[in-house]
Amino acid sequence: MKVVGCSMSGSMAPPWKTLAVILLSASLTALFLARPVGWVAAHLLCTRKAVWGGEMFRLLTGPLVHASWGHAARDLGPLLVLGLVWERALGRRCWIIVVLLSISVPALVSLIVMRELQLYFGLSAVTYGVLCAGLVLQWGAVSGAVSAAPAGQAHTWPWPVLLLLTLGVALKLVLELGMGGLLLPAGHPALPPVPLSHLAGAVCGVLTTGAYRNRSPSSLTPTTTRGYSDL
């Protein structure tokens, strides 16, 4: 059986890639909080000066660092839940591309648009990237554009639930952009609100998964006996 872009799977296998990102982020956050002016701050933080100075790799490393453990919990907790739900269903390549883009692109867009922003922290944009990638996957399954896993393995949500969740995410993004702030606490009082990053992460998830879903079937890898694609 072949899938269109990304596949569906009902298994709740450990989300190893998500756990790896969380472990790396928690480790860098611990190092940063232990020594706020140490090696992490000097070489990895996503600062405007460093990025515009040519150190573009900080767009990937900086968001992995969080300003406090409260900030980290707010970002990494939802990411873990989303990894459990959708990492395996999205497939390896699709998931990796979504995560890499929703780490780096929101950071870059925020630094370009918000000229007063000097420092970019956190993975909240990634949660929106993975969330919206999963929503695209679910809508594809509901509409029949994505082939489901073998009987008993696929989890396709009822469309009213999916519609409410999609509208809720869209409403939250619009409200945050309109008010120029976040509806939920940022996890650190000194963190400037960057609602644009959430929208950028969501767009990365939608476009990446949509591109995978619409790929030519002849270019796809058949699913394994466990019912998910290696894409």
C-alpha positions in Angstrom: 0.0 0.0 0.0 1.3 3.5 -0.8 0.6 6.7 0.9 0.2 10.2 -0.4 2.9 12.3 1.4 2.4 11.2 5.0 0.7 8.2 6.5 -1.6 7.5 9.4 -0.7 5.1 12.2 -2.6 4.2 15.4 0.4 2.9 17.3 1.6 4.9 20.3 5.3 4.0 19.9 7.7 6.3 21.8 8.3 9.5 19.8 12.1 9.2 19.8 12.8 12.2 17.6 10.6 14.4 19.7 12.2 13.1 22.8 15.7 13.8 21.3 14.7 17.4 20.6 13.3 17.8 24.1 16.4 16.3 25.7 18.7 18.6 23.7 16.6 21.7 24.5 16.4 20.8 28.2 20.2 20.3 28.3 21.0 23.6 26.6 18.5 25.4 28.8 20.1 23.9 31.9 23.5 25.0 30.8 22.3 28.5 30.0 20.4 28.9 33.3 23.4 27.6 35.3 25.7 30.2 33.5 23.7 32.9 31.8 26.9 34.5 30.5 28.6 31.2 29.7 29.3 29.2 26.6 25.7 28.7 25.5 25.1 32.5 25.6 28.3 33.2 23.8 28.0 30.7 21.0 24.4 29.4 20.6 21.9 32.1 21.5 19.9 33.6 18.6 20.8 37.3 18.9 20.2 39.9 16.3 23.8 41.0 16.3 25.2 37.4 15.8 22.7 36.4 13.2 23.2 39.6 11.1 26.9 39.1 11.6 26.7 35.9 9.6 26.2 33.2 12.3 23.0 31.9 10.7 23.3 28.6 12.5 22.0 30.4 15.6 18.5 30.4 14.0 18.6 26.6 14.7 20.5 26.6 18.0 19.0 29.6 19.7 15.4 28.6 19.9 16.4 25.4 21.6 17.4 27.5 24.7 14.7 28.7 27.1 14.7 31.7 29.4 13.4 29.8 32.4 12.1 26.3 33.4 8.6 27.7 33.3 9.2 28.8 29.7 10.7 25.4 28.9 7.7 23.5 30.4 5.3 25.6 28.4 7.0 24.8 25.1 8.3 21.2 25.7 5.2 19.8 27.4 2.8 20.4 24.4 5.6 19.3 22.0 5.8 15.9 23.8 2.1 15.4 23.5 2.1 16.3 19.8 5.0 14.0 19.3 3.1 11.1 20.8 0.1 11.9 18.6 1.7 12.7 15.2 5.4 12.1 15.0 5.1 8.6 13.6 2.1 9.4 11.4 4.0 12.3 9.7 6.9 10.0 8.9 10.6 10.7 9.4 11.4 13.1 6.7 8.2 15.1 6.9 8.6 15.4 10.7 12.2 16.5 10.5 11.5 19.1 7.8 8.6 20.5 9.8 10.6 20.8 12.9 13.7 22.3 11.3 11.7 24.9 9.4 9.5 25.8 12.4 12.6 26.3 14.5 14.5 28.5 12.1 12.0 30.3 9.9 10.0 31.9 12.8 13.2 33.1 14.4 14.3 34.7 11.2 11.0 36.2 10.4 10.7 37.6 13.9 14.1 39.2 13.7 13.3 40.8 10.3 9.9 42.1 11.2 10.4 43.1 14.9 13.4 45.4 14.7 13.3 45.9 18.4 13.7 42.2 19.1 17.3 41.5 20.1 17.1 37.9 21.3 14.9 35.0 20.3 14.2 32.2 22.7 12.1 29.0 22.8 10.3 26.3 20.8 6.7 27.5 20.9 6.7 28.0 17.1 7.6 24.3 16.7 4.5 23.2 18.7 2.4 25.2 16.2 4.3 23.7 13.3 3.8 20.1 14.4 0.2 20.8 15.5 -0.8 22.3 12.1 1.1 19.6 10.2 -1.0 17.0 12.1 -4.2 19.0 11.3 -3.3 18.9 7.6 -2.7 15.2 7.8 -6.1 14.7 9.6 -8.0 16.8 7.1 -6.4 14.8 4.3 -7.5 11.6 5.8 -11.0 12.9 6.3 -11.3 14.1 2.7 -9.8 10.9 1.4 -6.7 12.5 0.0 -4.4 10.5 2.3 -4.5 6.7 2.3 -5.1 5.3 5.8 -3.1 2.5 7.5 -4.6 -1.0 7.5 -7.9 -1.5 9.3 -7.6 -1.1 13.1 -4.4 1.0 12.9 -5.6 4.4 11.6 -7.0 7.1 13.8 -9.1 9.6 11.8 -10.7 12.2 14.0 -14.4 13.1 13.6 -14.6 16.1 11.3 -16.6 18.2 13.8 -13.8 17.8 16.4 -11.2 18.5 13.7 -13.1 21.6 12.6 -13.4 23.0 16.2 -9.6 22.4 16.8 -8.7 24.0 13.5 -10.9 27.1 14.2 -9.6 27.3 17.7 -5.9 27.4 16.5 -6.8 29.9 13.8 -8.6 32.2 16.2 -5.8 32.1 18.8 -3.3 33.0 16.1 -5.4 35.9 14.8 -6.2 37.2 18.3 -2.5 37.1 19.3 -1.5 39.0 16.2 -4.2 41.5 16.7 -3.4 42.3 20.3 0.4 42.0 19.8 0.7 39.6 22.7 0.2 36.1 23.9 -3.0 34.7 25.3 -1.1 32.3 27.5 1.8 33.3 29.9 5.2 33.2 28.2 6.8 31.5 31.2 9.1 34.4 31.9 8.1 38.0 32.8 11.0 39.5 30.8 10.3 37.7 27.6 8.9 40.0 24.9 5.8 38.5 23.2 6.5 37.3 19.6 3.1 36.2 18.3 4.3 36.4 14.7 6.6 33.3 15.4 3.5 31.2 16.2 2.0 32.1 12.8 5.2 31.4 11.0 5.5 28.0 12.7 2.0 27.1 11.7 2.6 28.1 8.1 5.7 25.9 8.0 3.7 22.9 9.3 0.9 23.5 6.8 3.1 24.0 3.7 5.5 21.2 4.4 2.8 18.6 5.1 0.7 19.8 2.2 3.7 19.4 -0.1 4.3 15.9 1.1 0.6 15.0 0.8 0.5 16.2 -2.8 3.6 14.5 -4.0 3.2 12.1 -6.9 2.4 8.6 -5.7 5.1 7.1 -7.9 7.8 8.9 -5.9 6.6 7.6 -2.5 7.8 4.8 -0.4 5.4 1.9 0.4 4.4 1.6 4.1 5.9 -1.0 6.3 4.1 -3.9 7.8 3.5 -1.7 10.8 1.4 0.6 8.7 3.4 3.8 8.4 5.6 5.3 5.8 9.4 5.8 6.1 9.0 9.3 4.6 
